[in-house]
Amino acid sequence: MGWFDRERMDSPLRAMIERKASIAVASVAGCLLAPALLAAIWMAVKPVLQSSPWADLWQDPRTFDALTATLWTSIAASLLAWCSAAYLLRQAFIGGQSGRWLNRLPPLLATPHAAMAIAVTLWIAPTGWLFRLSSPWLTGFDAPPPWATTQDTWGIGLILVLWLKELPFLCWVAATQLHRDDVRRRWHAEYAVALTMGRSPQSAFAEVVWPQLARLMRWPLVAVLAYNMTVVDVALIIGPTAPPTLAVLAWEWLRDADLALNHQGVAAAWLLAALLIAISAVLWATVTRVVTGFPNRQAIGLGWVTLFLVYALAWLALLVGSVSGLWPFPDVWPDHWQANDWLRVTDNLDSVWTTVGLGTLSATLTLLWLVAWLECAPQNWQAVMRPILLAPMVLPPLLWVFGLYQVALWGHWEGAWPGMVVAHAVMAMPYALLALESVYKASDRRLQSVALSLGRHPMTYLLVVKWPLLKRALWSAWAIAFAVSVAQFLPTLYIGAGRFVTVTTEAVAQSAAGQRGLMSAYALLQTVLPLMVFAIAVMMGRPRHFTKDQTWT
């Protein structure tokens, strides 16, 4: 485990020193994050220890309608994403193309939720492409229809966006398991046995492979449900508004100057957390069976092609929207093109550099912390700390934002770079952990034994053998953390105290103002920046090839 190996006992004193050094590093890593997380939780608990915030919450006439909208949109989007992920994974596994499709997920993961929400708005709005392509020859409309296709009461637009965005995430989590050689070989062997016993490929996957894979994906499903129940920026962009979701309502209360409304907002966030726990307990025991009812006939790869096509259409909408000029309805294409909106973006390059700086610093801090923790911390420590590290992913971001803001006030970090970097790192930590943990722990310990038997120092083994072999996973975790940082809306506004402007805050602001060109440009930047980082991660994570004359020094 880590730098210390019990089998290396040639120097007991040296081994003891190295073990104590490892524990010291792990302790430092724990001390850097755990207090901030625990303090944030405590700061979020204090306002609701009294009964008045809860009474105010239930007496507010908007609470029940907002809660109903939240439950409907979040559960519907989560189940759609889960079932769709199961279907796509079945296609990839049966077709023997899991590596082909799953390795192409980074561009989809790089697209932030807010950018996808803007793209979907450009497609389904009354003036969007769906109505333009079908009018007037099909719909008979010569003018935009008077329909609420966005900001609708049923939250259909919100469900659609969350479904499209969470589906690649669930498939990516599955990819971290399917890329493990030991797991992949075992599952393929069990799948082959099921085929020899007369099961169809679909039944063999549903009965043998999926139950094992689904158990490993239940925590990510909880994360998806938590995000869907508490998302604010996407709901602000695409709705619903009458009523809004409870997360949007809580955000309005938290931003109010009235302290009582602030505490009411915290109570609403804790109500969402309690409902999340209750719903997750139900899903935990039932989600492993969702593929048994799927039809046996399938076109291998059709679902994957459709998914990538939808994302391509979303990117096209953002690109065209950012350079479109006069665009009367029902013309499919603008009458002329212009770059005025991009010129306005270049006049505000500080938002781009702020986004890049926050993403780089928070992703680097996240990766350094995770590597130190996974390498040095004893296994029992990791088991205890893991729920705390995953908590920012499964608890409402509103709670973390409020708690971290109180911690930032105490440390005089509000509206300052250290506070922003730590806040973004806290939000990115769970996702980077999911990307790195399983691969890091699955590294072949026999290589360490060989290195130590040759007299190499443990640090030499890490630098020359282990980390180069894991560089793909390390760079992927860093890219994921960067993408999560770019997408942060609430921490940037709240903890940044309005002093930090990023492409995400600008995209949401321009969407609220109805500026089609500007919101498209900023949304496209939201996508391009993480995509560039993922491309760098792929390039830097390429495996190293050795020749016979190369030696290990």
C-alpha positions, -999 to +999 in steps of 0.1 A: +000+000+000+015+033-011+052+040-006+055+014+022+055-023+014+054-048+042+074-073+022+103-050+021+120-056+054+157-053+044+159-022+065+132-021+093+143+014+104+140+028+068+107+011+063+094+026+095+105+060+085+090+057+051+057+045+065+056+074+090+064+098+061+035+083+041+011+087+070+023+123+075+017+131+038-018+116+040-025+135+072-015+168+056-037+160+026-066+152+049-060+183+070-062+205+038-097+194+028-116+176+056-118+206+079-131+228+051-158+202+042-168+196+078-169+233+086-190+239+055-215+213+066-216+227+101-222+263+088-250+250+067-266+231+097-265+260+122-293+281+105-318+253+106-314+242+142-343+264+151-379+258+140-386+292+125-369+286+091-389+254+087-421+271+096-415+299+071-406+273+044-439+254+048-460+286+051-446+300+018-473+294-008-447+286-035-430+258-017-453+229-026-456+237-063-418+242-065-412+209-047-436+191-071-418+206-101-385+195-087-395+159-080-411+155-114-382+169-134-353+153-114-368+118-112-379+117-148-345+129-161-325+106-138-345+075-148-343+084-185-306+088-183-302+055-163-323+034-187-307+050-218-272+043-203-281+007-197-293+004-233-262+020-248-239-001-227-257-032-238-253-022-274-216-015-269-209-047-249-228-071-272-213-055-303-178-057-289-174-020-294-173-007-259-138+008-263-147+024-296-178+043-282-167+049-246-134+064-257-153+091-276-172+104-246-148+133-236-163+158-261-197+151-247-185+154-211-168+187-220-201+203-229-213+220-198-249+218-187-255+255-192-242+253-228-264+224-235-294+242-221-287+272-244-283+249-274-316+231-266-333+265-262-320+275-297-336+243-311-370+240-293-379+277-287-408+290-308-382+308-330-359+278-329-348+254-356-374+228-350-402+251-360-381+267-387-374+234-404-411+223-402-427+257-411-448+265-430-449+232-450-458+210-421-470+233-393-485+261-414-469+287-392-457+319-409-449+334-374-435+318-342-463+298-325-476+312-291-464+281-273-443+279-241-418+254-254-392+267-230-399+279-194-429+255-196-449+245-166-441+208-171-403+214-173-400+193-205-370+214-216-353+209-183-358+172-184-345+170-219-313+189-211-306+169-179-312+137-197-288+145-225-261+157-201-263+130-175-263+101-200-227+105-211-216+109-175-231+075-165-216+059-196-182+074-187-184+060-152-192+026-167-161+030-189-138+034-159-149-002-149-149-017-184-114-005-190-101-025-161-085-056-176-095-079-147-131-068-146-135-069-184-120-104-187-142-118-159-174-103-173-167-115-209-160-150-196-192-151-176-211-136-206-197-164-228-208-190-203-243-176-204-244-178-242-233-214-241-262-221-218-287-209-244-292-173-233-296-147-260-270-119-261-295-095-246-306-118-218-270-128-210-261-091-206-292-083-185-287-113-162-250-116-159-232-083-167-256-056-159-263-064-123-226-063-115-221-031-135-252-014-121-240-020-085-208-001-092-228+027-108-253+034-080-233+061-064-230+080-097-267+076-101-272+092-067-249+120-079-270+124-111-302+126-090-286+151-066-276+174-095-310+171-112-328+180-079-305+210-071-294+225-104-299+263-106-282+276-138-299+252-162-333+258-146-328+296-149-320+292-186-347+268-198-372+267-169-397+260-155-406+293-141-443+290-130-435+274-107-397+274-105-379+244-091-372+244-053-335+249-059-341+281-079-365+293-052-339+285-025-313+304-045-335+335-046-340+333-008-303+329-002-295+360-023-321+381-004-308+407+021-333+394+047-315+370+070-348+351+077-352+344+040-315+332+039-323+307+066-354+297+048-333+290+017-310+268+038-340+249+051-352+243+015-317+229+006-318+205+036-353+195+025-339+186-009-311+166+008-336+146+029-357+139-002-326+129-021-317+103+006-353+089+006-355+086-032-319+072-035-328+044-010-356+033-033-335+036-065-306+018-048-326-015-046-344-013-079-322+002-107-303-030-115-332-045-133-341-018-158-327-036-188-346-068-185-376-053-202-358-039-232-366-054-266-343-081-278-338-067-313-314-039-315-293-021-342-257-022-329-244+013-326-276+031-336-282+045-301-246+058-299-248+074-333-280+091-323-264+104-291-234+119-309-256+133-336-277+152-310-246+167-295-233+177-329-266+195-336-263+212-303-228+225-311-240+236-346-268+256-329-243+274-307-220+281-336-247+295-359-263+314-330-230+331-322-225+345-357-261+350-370-274+384-378-309+392-390-329+360-389-366+363-398-390+334-391-394+309-407-360+311-426-338+281-418-306+302-421-299+338-412-300+364-439-265+375-431-236+366-408-218+389-384-190+387-357-202+416-335-210+392-306-175+377-307-160+412-308-179+419-276-165+387-261-130+397-270-136+430-252-143+410-221-114+385-223-109+388-185-138+364-181-120+339-203-087+342-184-105+340-151-122+308-162-089+293-174-071+303-143-097+290-119-100+257-138-062+252-140-055+259-104-085+240-089-079+210-112-042+209-102-050+212-065-076+185-068-052+161-086-024+167-062-046+161-032-061+129-046-027+114-056-013+121-021-044+107-005-046+075-026-009+068-024-003+075+012-034+071+033-041+038+050-070+018+036-091+023+067-086+061+065-098+060+029-129+040+038-138+065+064-131+096+043-146+085+011-182+094+019-169+129+030-151+133-003-181+122-023-205+144-003-202+175-025-214+154-054-245+140-036-255+168-014-272+200-027-247+225-040-267+252-023-256+238+011-220+237+001-221+272-014-237+286+018-213+267+041-182+274+021-192+311+020-194+312+058-159+295+059-146+320+034-159+349+055-142+334+086-109+331+067-113+364+048-113+345+015-146+357+001-141+374-033-105+362-033-086+337-055-077+313-026-114+310-016-125+305-052-099+279-060-107+259-029-145+261-036-140+249-072-117+221-060-142+209-034-169+207-061-146+189-086-131+165-060-158+138-062-158+136-100-120+134-102-121+107-075-145+086-095-123+089-125-090+080-107-098+058-077-106+025-093-077+026-118-052+038-092-061+010-068-061-016-095-024-009-104-003-041-104+015-043-070+038-069-084+056-041-103+063-024-070+077-056-055+100-061-085+112-025-083+120-027-046+137-061-050+160-044-075+170-018-049+150+011-063+136+037-040+098+038-037+098+074-051+117+062-081+091+035-086+063+061-085+081+085-109+094+060-134+069+031-133+035+037-116+026+072-125+037+069-162+015+038-164-014+057-149-008+089-168-039+084-189-061+082-158-042+111-141-047+134-171-083+123-174-090+131-138-073+165-142-094+172-173-126+162-156-118+185-127-111+214-151-145+208-169-163+208-136-146+240-126-156+257-159-193+247-153-195+262-118-221+289-114-232+291-078-198+290-061-185+317-086-214+341-078-217+334-041-182+329-029-167+352-055-189+380-040-196+392-075-159+400-082-153+370-105-168+369-140-165+336-159-178+324-192-205+305-173-218+334-154-218+355-186-237+328-205-264+326-179-266+364-176-269+368-214-295+341-215-316+359-190-313+391-210-324+373-242-291+381-261-291+352-285-257+359-301-238+366-269-252+337-249-244+314-278-208+327-280-202+323-243-219+289-243-196+278-272-166+290-252-179+269-223-176+239-245-144+247-264-123+254-233-129+219-216-127+203-250-092+217-256-082+205-221-096+170-229-076+170-262-044+179-242-052+151-217-056+126-245-023+137-261-004+137-228-020+104-217-008+084-246+010+052-235+048+051-236+064+027-260+097+011-253+123-004-275+147-032-267+177-010-263+159+013-238+169+007-202+153+018-169+174+043-151 
